[in-house]
């Protein structure tokens, strides 16, 4: 039996799988601290892991033969004298100013092309650049992250996989190792970082860990990959479709490819496994836009989602000329700045509440259309996330993106871990709900998209 553990920025999910079916699943919240930027607590994560695994019924626990880890990207944990606690996560924004200045330098494009990590405050590279300028840590500090933490807990050594490493902005895709050039620029050395392994590499569980979690000493530990890459891979394996769109609070468009692909607007390009990469683009503004509409514009927030089909039916394509720039949380792709803000354009006294609601949804999806271009996606896409429980949103997504969408419940990192471990064959898509774009509506949106963000 396989145990997949997915450590995100708000929760830890554990799932026991057998024959790619969930036998046991739990989710445990973890809380982000804000005293120093945006951080997580290593000791809290350690405690939640212990609680989560030891609560698995012993009859199931004794059947576990392998464990794999999915972790959120872009985490950075300073280790001083072998002690650690704070983990800076992707949303930590302390590096905004210093990375904005770096983006103007001649090295910016070079470092992006070398690593596949966009130049943005989310990355460990940006955070280390900030700490270098602020003088917060000495030259003996080691720099780990979530993946190194869990591998240290379970194997006794702080391994990091190539997938997670390639999202740090410090890993050279061509050299398949930490970039000497980038580390030199930061006045850091390879010895300050964890050893790198492949995503499918397996290690024996440490005897102390087996005893701590009540597991067999024969359990194998697979390092795994990053959560975004694993979600994309799970969707690919379960459907045969390489392209995916996930909308949670934020959003991301991803594509599984056999070679690195770069875009001048800086898509991401992360290693998945040998001869496979995940390219794409992330947005800060996905489901949070709908949540904002619900709380600020909806006539009755309690029935907002039920009312969406009626609102969309009663309004017109393009919301009577109203455009919405959906950057309520700043934006990553394609702008890569926290300074950009949301706004309505073309608002007049003739516009209604319904126009504003539809316009905001259209703006959010139009922006995802830009991300789709950055990932070089031209055909079918799997879609996943809570927002697609609304059939009206799913249809509008297919219409605005202009591609057939398949609603996939399997685009989850835990499934990706299972597929990575067992190397399953691609499945068919005939079991999925299909959303086909309306050709006339899609053509109208394609025309609107040409100048939407001018």
C-alpha positions, 0 to 999 in steps of 0.5 A: 500500500502506498502513502502519499503525503502532500504538504501545502501552504495551508494544509497537509493531506495524506492518502493511502492508495491501492490500485490507484484508489484512495483507501484512506484520506485525511487533511490537517490544517496548518497555519501561516505565520506573519511575524516575519513576512509569510512563514510556516512553522517546521515544528508544527509541520512535524507535529501534524505529520506525526498526528496524521500518520499515527491516526491511520488505523494500525491495520492499514499502517502495517500494510504501507510499503512506500511513502512519497512526498509532494511539497509546495514550491518555492519554500526556504528554511534557514538552518543555523547551527543545525537548528531551524523553525521558520519556513518562508513560503512562496507568498512571502513578499519581502523580496519585492523591491530587490527583485524588481530591481534585479529584473532590470539587470542584464542577468535577469533573462540569463538566470531565468533561461538557466533555471526555468524559474521566473524572476519574482519575489516568490522564488528562493533566489529572490529571498536569498537576494533579499537576505544578502542585501539585508544582511540577515544571515551569516555565511554558515547558514544552510538553506533547505525547504519543505522537501528537505525537512520531510526527507530529514525526518523520514530518512535522516538526510535532507534530500531535495528532488530535481523537480522541487530544486528546479523551482528554486531559481538556483538549479541549472536545468542544463547542468542538472545541479545547483548553478555555480554561477547563481550561487556565486552571485549570491555569495553562497556555496553548494555546501550550504544546500541539500544534495539533489536526487531524482524524483523517483529515487527511493531511500530506506526509512530511518529506523528512528522514523519507523519507530516514531510513526509506527511503520515497518522498517522495510518501508521505502521513501520516494523523494517525489516532486513539487505539488504543481508538477505532480498535479499536472502529471496525475492529470496526464496519466489519468486522461492522456491529456498533457494540458491542465488548468487548476483554479483554487484560490489562485490558478495555474495552467500547466503542460507536460512536455518532453523538453524545456520550453521558455517564453519571453514573458517568463513561463515556468519550466520545471523538471518532472522526471527524466525526459519530462518537464512541466511548463506553464504559468501561475496567476494569483487571481483565480477563485479569490476573484469569485470570492471577492465578487460574492462578498462585494457585488452579490445581491445575496452572498448565500445564493451567489453560486446558485444565481450564476447561471441566471446572471450569465444567461441574462448578460451579454458576451463582453458585459456591454463593453465592461472590462475587468483587470482581475489583479486583486492580489497583484499578479505573477504571470505574465506581469510578475509584480505585486504592484499591479492592481485590479480595476474596471474599465469602461464602467458607465451609468448604464452598467448593472450589478450583473454586468459587473459580476459577469465582467469580473468573471470574464476578466479572470478567465481572459487572464487565464487565456494569456497563461494558456498562450504562455504554455503554448496550449492550443488543444484540449485541457483538463480542468480541476478545482472547486470553481468548476462545480458551477457548470456555468463557470465550466462552460464559460471557461471552455468558451473563453479558452476556445478548447474542449475541457474535461473535468478531472477529479484526479489532478491531485498531487497524491495521485501524481506521487502514486503514478510516479512510483508505479509508472502507470500507463496513460488512461482513457478520457471517456469517463470524464465530463466533457465541456465543449466550447460554443463556436459562436461564443468562443469566436466572439471571445477570441475577438475580444481577447485581442485587445482586452488588456490593452 
